[in-house]
Amino acid sequence: MDMFQDLVEQDLKKLNTSTTGRIKWNISLEERTALRSLRSATNITIRQADKGGSVVVMNTADYIAEAKRQLNDCETYSTLSFNPQDKFMKAIEELVSYGEEQLTDIEAFNQELHTSNMLIAAHALSFASGLMHFMQTLHNKPTAERNKKVIQFRYQLHHVLKGMKFPMQGPFMKSFDLHGELVSSYQVINVYVQPNQFIAIAKIPRAQCSDNCLRGFRKATKPGAPFCCYDCVLCSEGEISNITDSKNCIRCPDLESPNEKRNQCIAKSIEFLSYNDVISELFSFISLVLVVLILLILGVFISHWNTTIVRANNRSLSFLLLVSIKLSFLSVFLFLGRPVDINCMLRNITFGITFSIAISSLLAKTIMVYVAFKATKPGSSWRKWVGANMSNSVVLFCSSIQIIICMTWLAISPPFQELDLHTYPGTIIIQCNEGSAIGFYSVIGYMGLLAAVSFVLAFLARTLPDSFNEAKYITFSMLLFCSVWITMIPAYLSTKGKNTVCVEIFAILTSSAGLLFCIFLPKCYIILFKPEINTKSHVIGNKALYST
């Protein structure tokens, strides 16, 4: 016993009771930095579990929500009219004062009114008071080398408690740090047995039963499960989450869309029928080739200005028709490139008016063929209608109606640039809005009406003599024109973006080329390869043959 007492005295002499000495840490600098970072974090709460020696790490919002839920649970908990800890604390004070009783002798110790922290406090005070009692007895024992001055340790309880370690719940030791916080080691062991071997794996304890939701996902609670158990659901289309364990996803701005991982908003791609597209280059090439072909046909007609076939088919109407068809081909370029308000207005108005002039010219040609045939009969009253004034009046009247429709459309609700943000996810379609659907379909409908009237008149005049057989070509050209535009309407309504523009351009090129080929190629063939037919004697011979 004396040897043990001497050893204890030596250990106590080595004990540095001064608070000015340098503290030697038993953990690394990185570990201390990590602990300080965890302590200063406001989004998590680190607490010891109410029961057991575990340490619980929770999100602060979840911690507060759970506390409120338990405080509002009136079925499990009830309000007490007195503080049951008073009796327990009084018993602890008696134990500390006398130092003879056991903690298990206290009646309240076996009750369920205490918490784990109260139990730790009792253990800490018990060990500290016992150590102080031993130190006071040892240091106040008079010896020859020591002065008989009594050293009072009663007022140094806090100092002893602060630097003391004590066992709690088996082999794990507890102590207090410089800030008075309880330091406790913890260990969760996952034990499983395989044949002829025993394996134990240490794990960091978790306060949740689900994995963390990565960025791009949100937490979705499971019905009937605790709040710490949830599913990770991918953010919906157009939404992102840029933090871990996000409760809600954030919708991207209208001009942005989520990336593939849905953790960041990126700018949407822009789509329109640009000049660099392959289909645009093809349309441009076809349009330019047809314009060059029209110029060649104009050259042929000018060089054979006084020939019979050119004069017989109303030269002024033929030139007007060629010019209107050429403008129709050139209007294709208004549909290419980035749409803006000005070319949105010009594109529909231009092709509407040029097509109306072209069809009006064909209608005037058909009427003039019929009138000219009627005027050949002796004493016919149709002769007063033969002349340029008749054809010019038809073209002017029919084209004026289309111009009035277009101007009304522009005045009431003109076309404008529109950004389509919702048709294709991640893509902004820059397109032209018609402004007024009634105005757009009125222009198309009026062109269809002119084409139908021209088709009917040309069909009725198809049986005229060969000298006036241009009605046959007009009939076929109007049939092709009506077929193209009737087919275009459902295709136009069923497509979106630049595909809609491609449908319009295709209809313009096809119908214009049909008019050009059906009306002018037969004449050019006769002028260039059958000059013997392009004579007045041939025409008179056909008349005489028809009259017999």
Salt bridges, closest charged atoms under 4 A:
ASP62 OD1 - LYS247 NZ 3.70
GLU66 OE2 - ARG69 NH2 2.54
GLU107 OE1 - LYS87 NZ 3.79
ASP177 OD2 - ARG39 NH2 3.46
ASP231 OD1 - LYS222 NZ 3.62
GLU237 OE1 - ARG262 NH2 3.11
GLU239 OE2 - ARG251 NH2 3.62
ASP277 OD2 - LYS498 NZ 3.66
GLU470 OE2 - LYS365 NZ 3.29
GLU470 OE2 - LYS523 NZ 2.75
